[in-house]
Amino acid sequence: MREMPETGRLRRIEPRVWALGATALVCLLILFTGVYLQSQVHVNHDVAWITHSAAWLLDGKRFGTDILDVNPPLAWFLMMPAAAVARAGWLPEIVAIQAWNWLLTIAALALSAVVLPPMGRAIGHAKVLALLVVSVAVAAILPIGNFGQRDVLALILILPYLYSMIGRTAGVPASGRLLPVIVGFAAGFGFCLKPFLLALPVLLELLQLLLSRSFRALFRAETIAMAVTVLSYAGAILLFARDYLDFALPLIRAVYWAYDDSGYRILDRFRDAAMPAAYALGVALLTFSFTRVHAMFVAAVAAFAASYWVQGKGFPYHAYPLLGAGCLFLTYSIIHGIGAIRSSTRIARNDIRWVLVAVLLLVTLPVLRVPFSQSYAWYQTANRTKGDWGRMRQEVIDRLRALGAGPSDFLYALSTHPNPGFPTVNYL
């Protein structure tokens, strides 16, 4: 008689265990796919330049005079471990770059995997598992041509904070003492990587303040850790990269926003990046299921859209945070909308509910598929063996190797763009 409840309890738990196992397997498959795709294309030129020049910092060079760049120095500080590994001869520079970026990506995704599951009881286990899978896809597949860019790393580092805020809104804040600190530190690091994204905590915390009507909610372990991280970074600039403020920054102010947008489809790229979020909002409104969690996603999307427009360049990686957050928002909205349709008391017949669910999936899933299809299309062009662009770049590398260019040689180039000088130098 005592064993029967235990057996029944095991049977109730078993489907959830199967779901967790299947989710973990899918996430691993997506990660392996991302690793394979990245191994078949050349490293992003900006990431390659930053890592290569980060090695100069190890030699005592100064950021802001010896190294001139429009971006703040954190990206160089972040890539110094990869540069040190390559400098020590433990790994080739390209392998060190790829390994370090994957390590950062997987660590940030693991943090999201810790923050999300406790929210299952509040928002639904299916939504949590779906968000985990799409988070991995957004981090590993979606940025294929811009893997390792500051915008990409920033979003992945910020995601645990976004999920923590969603959990807080749903009544399940991040538990424990250490976890909120780690989440705040990761988010602060992401905001320092891309200061334009600081609009995100401003909007999310303002929305949380309006919902809770308590100023005490602003002073949490997460927000304090974020503030300490940002202030520490500001102090590091004053100590180790003062030349960037005194010398480089005045030059940057004169030219950065002087670029026109000719040749860049700013409006078209914004439309494509904002499409998933627009559909997600439409699903929530049409199914009469808009909740506080939806409001958090809307605030996040608005912050990423503001960051895109303030930068005013239309670069694909500037649109990545908006596109990635939109995909996550649409994933949540689809599952929540399906639940709203199935539980609706306004629809008497069950067959009509299933028809509406089918229509919802047919309309929205292609929108979620498009950005990943575009990533694959880019891979077809950029892979080293079959893609036109990838083969052209590989021919440049092979030609220089044939000329005898090696680690002890110097390569002089005059260019208005870091590509194809980088990552050509890294492969040599």
C-alpha positions in Angstrom: 0.0 0.0 0.0 2.9 2.4 0.7 4.5 1.7 -2.7 1.5 2.6 -4.8 1.7 6.4 -4.2 5.4 6.3 -5.0 4.8 4.4 -8.2 2.1 6.9 -9.1 4.4 9.8 -8.3 7.1 8.4 -10.5 4.6 8.1 -13.4 3.6 11.7 -13.0 7.3 12.9 -13.0 8.4 10.7 -15.9 6.9 12.8 -18.7 8.7 15.9 -17.3 11.9 14.0 -17.1 11.5 12.8 -20.7 10.8 16.4 -21.7 14.0 17.7 -19.9 16.1 15.0 -21.5 14.7 15.7 -25.0 15.3 19.4 -24.5 18.9 18.8 -23.4 19.5 16.5 -26.4 18.1 19.1 -28.8 20.2 21.9 -27.2 23.3 19.8 -27.6 22.5 19.0 -31.2 22.0 22.7 -31.9 25.3 23.5 -30.2 27.2 20.9 -32.2 25.6 22.2 -35.4 26.8 25.7 -34.5 30.3 24.5 -33.8 30.4 22.7 -37.1 29.1 25.7 -39.1 31.6 28.0 -37.5 34.5 25.5 -38.2 33.6 25.7 -41.9 33.7 29.5 -42.3 36.3 32.1 -41.6 36.3 34.0 -38.3 34.6 37.4 -38.3 37.1 40.1 -39.3 36.3 42.4 -36.4 36.7 39.6 -33.8 39.9 38.6 -35.5 41.3 42.1 -35.5 40.4 42.6 -31.8 42.1 39.4 -30.7 45.2 39.9 -32.8 45.7 43.5 -31.4 44.8 42.3 -27.9 48.1 40.5 -28.0 49.8 43.9 -28.3 48.4 44.9 -24.9 50.3 41.9 -23.5 53.4 43.6 -24.9 52.7 46.8 -23.0 51.1 48.7 -25.9 48.4 51.3 -25.0 44.8 51.2 -26.1 43.9 54.6 -27.5 47.3 55.4 -29.1 49.1 52.2 -30.1 45.7 50.6 -30.8 43.1 53.0 -32.4 39.5 51.9 -32.7 36.1 53.4 -32.3 35.0 50.8 -29.8 35.7 51.0 -26.1 38.5 48.7 -24.7 36.4 46.0 -23.0 36.3 43.8 -26.1 40.2 43.8 -26.1 40.3 43.1 -22.4 37.8 40.2 -23.0 39.9 38.6 -25.8 43.2 38.8 -24.0 43.0 35.2 -22.7 42.6 34.0 -26.3 45.5 36.2 -27.3 47.6 34.9 -24.4 46.9 31.3 -25.3 47.9 31.9 -28.9 51.0 33.9 -27.9 52.1 31.0 -25.7 51.8 28.6 -28.7 49.3 26.4 -27.0 46.7 26.9 -29.8 46.8 28.6 -33.2 45.3 32.1 -33.0 42.2 31.1 -35.0 41.5 28.1 -32.8 42.0 30.1 -29.7 39.5 32.7 -30.9 36.9 30.1 -31.7 37.4 28.1 -28.5 37.3 31.2 -26.3 34.1 32.6 -27.9 32.4 29.2 -27.6 33.4 29.0 -23.9 31.9 32.4 -23.2 28.7 31.5 -25.1 28.2 28.1 -23.4 28.8 29.6 -20.0 26.2 32.3 -20.6 23.7 29.8 -21.9 24.3 27.6 -18.9 23.5 30.5 -16.7 20.2 31.0 -18.6 19.6 27.2 -18.1 19.9 27.7 -14.3 17.6 30.8 -14.2 14.8 29.6 -16.4 13.6 26.2 -14.9 12.3 27.5 -11.6 9.9 29.7 -13.6 8.1 26.6 -15.0 5.4 26.6 -12.3 4.6 30.2 -12.9 4.7 30.5 -16.7 4.5 26.9 -17.8 7.1 24.2 -18.3 6.5 24.1 -22.0 7.4 27.7 -22.4 10.6 27.3 -20.3 11.8 24.4 -22.4 11.0 26.2 -25.6 12.8 29.3 -24.5 15.9 27.2 -23.6 15.9 25.6 -27.1 15.4 28.9 -28.9 18.0 30.6 -26.7 20.6 28.1 -27.8 19.6 28.5 -31.4 19.8 32.3 -31.2 23.3 32.0 -29.7 24.7 29.2 -31.8 23.0 29.5 -35.2 21.5 32.9 -35.7 24.7 35.0 -35.6 26.7 32.7 -37.9 28.5 35.5 -39.8 28.9 37.7 -36.7 29.8 35.1 -34.1 31.9 36.6 -31.4 30.8 40.2 -32.2 30.2 42.4 -29.2 26.4 42.7 -29.9 26.2 38.9 -30.0 28.1 38.3 -26.8 26.2 41.1 -25.1 22.8 39.7 -25.8 23.8 36.2 -24.7 25.2 37.6 -21.4 22.1 39.8 -20.9 19.6 37.0 -21.4 19.8 35.6 -17.9 19.0 39.0 -16.5 16.0 39.3 -18.9 14.8 35.9 -17.8 15.3 36.8 -14.2 13.2 39.9 -14.7 10.5 37.9 -16.4 10.6 35.4 -13.5 10.3 38.3 -11.0 7.3 39.6 -12.9 5.7 36.2 -12.8 6.3 36.0 -9.1 9.4 33.7 -9.2 12.6 35.9 -8.7 16.0 34.3 -8.9 16.6 32.3 -5.8 19.7 32.1 -3.6 22.3 34.7 -2.8 24.9 33.9 -5.3 22.8 33.4 -8.4 21.4 37.0 -8.6 24.9 38.3 -8.2 26.2 36.2 -11.1 23.3 37.2 -13.2 23.9 40.9 -12.5 27.6 40.6 -13.1 27.0 38.9 -16.5 24.4 41.5 -17.5 26.7 44.3 -16.4 29.5 42.8 -18.5 27.1 42.7 -21.5 26.1 46.3 -21.1 29.7 47.4 -20.8 30.5 45.5 -24.0 27.7 47.4 -25.8 26.8 50.6 -23.8 23.9 51.4 -26.2 22.1 48.4 -24.7 21.9 50.2 -21.3 18.4 51.2 -22.5 17.3 47.6 -21.6 17.8 47.8 -17.7 16.3 51.3 -17.7 13.1 50.2 -19.4 12.8 46.8 -17.6 13.4 48.3 -14.2 11.0 51.2 -14.9 8.4 48.7 -15.9 9.0 46.6 -12.8 8.7 49.8 -10.7 5.4 50.6 -12.3 4.1 47.0 -11.6 5.4 46.6 -8.1 5.1 50.3 -7.0 8.1 49.8 -4.7 11.4 51.6 -5.0 13.0 49.0 -2.8 12.6 46.5 -5.8 15.3 48.6 -7.6 17.9 47.8 -5.0 18.5 44.1 -5.4 21.6 41.9 -5.7 21.2 41.9 -9.5 21.1 45.7 -9.9 23.9 46.3 -7.4 26.1 43.7 -9.1 25.4 45.4 -12.5 26.2 48.8 -11.1 29.4 47.6 -9.5 30.4 45.9 -12.8 29.8 49.1 -14.8 31.6 51.3 -12.3 34.6 48.9 -12.2 34.8 49.0 -15.9 34.8 52.8 -15.9 37.6 52.7 -13.4 39.5 50.2 -15.5 39.3 52.6 -18.5 40.7 55.4 -16.3 43.6 53.2 -15.1 44.5 51.2 -18.2 43.0 53.0 -21.2 43.1 56.7 -20.4 44.4 57.4 -23.9 41.1 56.3 -25.3 39.3 59.1 -23.4 41.9 61.8 -24.0 43.1 61.0 -27.6 40.8 58.5 -29.4 37.4 59.6 -28.2 37.6 63.2 -29.6 38.5 61.7 -33.0 35.7 59.2 -32.8 33.1 61.9 -32.1 34.2 63.7 -35.2 33.6 60.8 -37.6 31.4 58.1 -36.1 28.0 59.6 -36.8 29.3 61.2 -40.0 29.0 58.0 -41.9 25.9 58.1 -44.1 23.7 55.2 -44.6 24.2 54.8 -48.3 24.8 51.2 -49.2 23.1 50.0 -45.9 19.5 49.0 -45.9 18.7 50.5 -42.4 15.0 50.5 -42.8 14.8 47.1 -44.5 17.1 45.5 -42.0 15.1 47.0 -39.1 11.9 45.7 -40.7 13.3 42.2 -41.0 14.7 42.2 -37.5 11.5 43.6 -35.9 9.2 41.2 -37.8 9.3 38.3 -35.2 8.5 40.8 -32.3 5.7 42.4 -34.4 4.1 39.0 -35.0 4.6 38.0 -31.3 2.7 41.2 -30.2 0.0 40.5 -32.8 -0.5 36.9 -31.5 -0.8 38.2 -27.9 -3.4 40.8 -28.9 -5.5 38.6 -31.2 -5.7 35.8 -28.7 -6.5 38.2 -25.9 -3.6 36.8 -23.8 -1.3 39.8 -23.2 0.3 39.5 -19.8 3.0 41.1 -17.7 5.5 38.7 -19.2 4.6 40.0 -22.7 5.1 43.5 -21.4 8.6 42.6 -20.3 9.4 41.3 -23.8 7.9 44.4 -25.4 10.2 46.6 -23.2 13.2 44.5 -24.1 12.4 44.7 -27.8 11.9 48.5 -27.6 15.3 48.8 -25.9 17.1 46.8 -28.6 15.3 48.8 -31.3 16.4 52.0 -29.7 20.0 50.7 -29.6 19.8 49.9 -33.3 18.6 53.3 -34.4 20.9 55.3 -32.1 23.9 53.6 -33.8 22.5 54.4 -37.2 24.7 52.2 -39.3 22.4 49.3 -40.3 25.1 46.7 -39.7 23.6 43.2 -39.3 25.1 42.7 -35.9 23.6 45.9 -34.6 20.2 44.4 -35.5 21.0 41.0 -33.9 19.8 41.8 -30.3 16.5 43.0 -31.7 16.2 39.9 -33.9 17.2 37.4 -31.2 14.9 38.9 -28.6 12.1 39.0 -31.2 12.5 35.2 -31.8 12.3 34.5 -28.1 9.3 36.8 -27.7 7.5 35.0 -30.6 8.3 31.6 -29.2 6.7 32.5 -25.9 3.8 34.3 -27.5 3.0 31.3 -29.8 2.9 28.8 -26.9 1.0 31.2 -24.7 -1.5 31.9 -27.5 -2.1 28.2 -28.1 -2.9 27.8 -24.4 -5.3 30.8 -24.5 -7.1 29.4 -27.5 -7.5 25.9 -26.0 -8.7 27.2 -22.7 -11.0 29.9 -24.2 -14.6 29.8 -22.9 -15.8 31.9 -25.9 -15.2 28.9 -28.3 -17.6 26.2 -27.5 -16.5 23.6 -30.1 -13.2 21.8 -29.6 -12.6 21.2 -33.3 -12.8 25.0 -33.9 -10.1 25.5 -31.3 -7.8 23.1 -33.0 -8.4 24.8 -36.4 -7.4 28.1 -34.8 -4.3 26.6 -33.3 -3.3 25.2 -36.7 -3.9 28.6 -38.3 -1.8 30.3 -35.6 1.1 27.9 -36.3 0.9 28.2 -40.1 1.0 32.0 -39.8 3.7 32.4 -37.2 6.2 29.5 -37.5 7.5 30.7 -41.0 8.3 34.0 -39.4 10.4 32.2 -36.8 12.0 30.1 -39.4 13.1 32.9 -41.8 16.1 34.3 -39.8 17.6 30.9 -39.4 17.1 30.2 -43.1 18.9 33.4 -43.8 21.8 32.3 -41.6 22.0 29.0 -43.6 21.9 31.0 -46.9 24.8 33.1 -45.6 26.7 29.9 -44.8 26.3 28.7 -48.3 28.1 31.8 -49.5 30.7 32.0 -46.8 31.9 28.4 -46.3 35.5 28.0 -47.3 35.1 25.1 -49.8 32.0 25.9 -51.8 30.9 29.4 -51.0 31.9 32.2 -53.4 32.9 34.6 -50.7 34.6 32.0 -48.5 36.6 30.6 -51.4 37.7 34.1 -52.5 39.0 34.8 -49.0 40.7 31.4 -48.7 42.4 32.0 -52.1 43.9 35.2 -50.6 45.2 33.2 -47.6 46.6 30.4 -49.7 48.3 32.9 -52.1 50.1 34.6 -49.2 51.1 31.2 -47.9 52.5 30.3 -51.3 54.5 33.5 -51.2 56.1 32.4 -48.0 54.4 34.7 -45.5 54.9 33.3 -42.1 54.8 34.2 -38.4 58.1 36.1 -38.6 57.1 38.1 -41.7 55.4 41.5 -41.9 52.3 42.1 -44.0 51.6 45.8 -44.9 48.2 46.7 -46.2 46.3 49.9 -46.8 42.5 49.5 -46.6 39.4 51.4 -45.7 38.0 48.2 -44.1 39.6 45.6 -41.8 38.5 42.8 -44.2 40.2 41.0 -45.9 43.3 42.0 -44.0 41.6 40.3 -41.1 41.2 37.5 -40.6 43.8 36.8 -43.2 46.6 37.8 -40.9 45.3 35.4 -38.2 45.3 32.4 -40.5 48.9 33.1 -41.5 
